[in-house]
Amino acid sequence: MKLALDRIVQPVNVEPGGEIILRGSFTSAHDGTTIDAATTQWPAGAPGGASVDAGGLIDFEAGGFHMTSRDPKTHVVHAIATGEPGAGCSVAQVASPCLVLRHAPLARSRLITIDDWAASLKGGVETEIVGAPAYAPAVGLLDKPAVQGVLGVAVLAAIVAVVFTLRRRAKLTPEGKLKETLGRVKLKLKGADAALAASLAPAIARVAEVLAQRRVDPMSKEGVRIAEVLRRVETRIEETTVRGKEAAEQEAADELVAELEGAMEAADEAMSATGLRR
């Protein structure tokens, strides 16, 4: 079947999953462009020089098709019927799928009428319909951007869930618990009293080295002993930190109280000097 230029919407008998092949091109006498079903080639004399645009005579999505390949050199375009209603077909009240010509946007971009644009085209495009293979309704579905986006989000969520589960399980093992305790001790040691930190730092570094070299099995009796000692060290650091904060708070409070009492005494003396105090 040859593509007709005088019918904006043309129904075609392609079953869901079936393929339509369009071969050939037109040349416009208006601007010298060569246009096939999916591409527009501009001549060297066009503004910007020779180029190829990804847009041709057919709006495949509006006709219920999904384009699978195009070749600007041979002017051969392949598309598959998705089985979904095409918006252009619905507007024209014809059955989907259909071929929707892009006369309006192509003419508008050239500032000419649709009739003038269609009259300027010389050449031809032939169509061939290929029957749908087995299980054809699913063909091309994964190529749609919307489906790819949903699948991408789902895959990412699954990966995150698996990683989270594996990390959580690792933390619940004796080795994971021991490493977690060691990490807390290292972190709290940074904010501990300087003298205490200086005393404990070499031993903590030694423990980290032994565990990294896997010289002690966390599930063994010795591994349990190390874990208990680390927990006691953590408790000692916390207690020392709390006492240090309390001491610092008491010192600051004593200074403020002394300043306030001094200020009150000075105020009493000033009021006595002026005869305002009774």
CORTA-V194846 format. One record per helix or strand. SS is the DSSP state (2 for helix, 1 for strand). FROM is the first residue (numbers start at 0). TO is the last residue. If there is no record, write none. Layout:
# CORTA-V194846
ss,from,to
SS,FROM,TO
SS,FROM,TO
This chain:
# CORTA-V194846
ss,from,to
1,1,1
1,8,10
1,18,27
1,33,34
1,39,41
1,50,52
1,57,57
2,60,62
1,64,70
1,75,80
2,86,91
1,97,100
2,102,108
2,113,118
1,120,129
2,135,137
2,140,142
2,144,171
2,173,189
2,193,211
2,220,272
